[in-house]
Amino acid sequence: MRTPSTLLGAGALLLCFVTPPATSGAEPLPDEFLWGVATSGFQSEGSSPDSNWARYAASGRTDDAIGDSVDFRHRYREDIARAADLGVDVFRFGIEWARVQPSPGSWDDTELRYYDDVVREITGRGMTPMITLDHWVYPGWVADKGGWTNQATVDHWLAYARRVVPRYSGSGALWITINEPTVYLQKELTFGGVTAAQGPRMLDRLVEVHRRAYDLIHEYDPDARVSSNLSYIPAATDAVDAMFVDRVREKLDFLGVDYYYGLALDNVTAVNAITDDFYRIDPQPDGIYSALMRYTRKFPGLPLYVVENGMPTDNGQPRPDGYTRSDHLRDHIYWMERARQDGAPVIGYNYWSITDNYEWGTYRPRFGLYTVDALTDPTLTRRPTDAVATYRDIIVAGLPDSYVPARKPGFCSLVDLPTSCIDPP
């Protein structure tokens, strides 16, 4: 997952109209639509090798050390089986560069075979792998050479990609090159991987990596679909797009959109993202409609994929307002379907995440369909939340025609100014 904590824009005061009540009637999704679940390497695998994030997590600057996380490294078969039982089409996971290349020029065949088995488990259960090459983590030896402050990291990264991509060509994989590049930068700024002065060069290098990786993937796997997923930041989209996605538009087979929170004149709780207290944010499901329609207008004809969407709870406790994970899931699917009905070319949706995991310094935000108490339960038991049955039902039958969202639309949404305020759905 992730949403940046420093890029919240201030919405302009506009002449706004009262948002009308949501109505039912969204058309059901066609059979070819891709339902999925998502996870990432460092956040869920445990047994962490030396990397920038292994060092950050051990530095004393995070709320929690990572420990074994939820041990996806050794429990991947059971988590993939749970995803298959949901009926999803796509299982997103990340390959950890630090795991497969522990030192310069050295490749760990045991770890490469581990990822071979992950892909084999996914495809063997009838699902498509969505493979993330970079989810904010690079090897410790790359960090020692300056990380993204060093131009040589581009070539090191591409050497890693050349080792991995041919291995899984022909598997039908969807590829994510760089997860949420602007948030990647924000995290590196927070933990000292780059300075503010070096930030623009890091973005330049991420752009170069994506563009070259796009060509490399198509060289080995011509029919593959390749993207990078952006973090949707209400009221700051133009600035965020200019940093990365506008610079790689012609190197995208679809656009990955991660949507977690909205912003409206009656909902400014997104300010809690500044302190990473995401469980204190009041969800605004109608914002996913505005986000998807924005990119439908901006990039005509480019397919869209909701690569991440989910709701954090505070250490697994019910929300004080009674809004459940099932409510959140249904409401977002409702508004996504409304966007599709209005012409948004959305081809897939991933729930973040299949299990709880390490949220970049803390286990407190819980996003999982299956909850796991990583800090106090040595068995790391996966316990289904209410949304497991809900997601399974949605995949099979969609939402009822009579469905009305549990959460009302925001008053004068600032998710996509000015359209989301003056012309709400």
Summary of the structure (lengths in Angstrom):
residues: 425
radius of gyration: 20.1
end to end distance: 26.8
largest distance: 61.0
contacts: 1488
relative contact order: 0.18
helix: 41%
strand: 15%
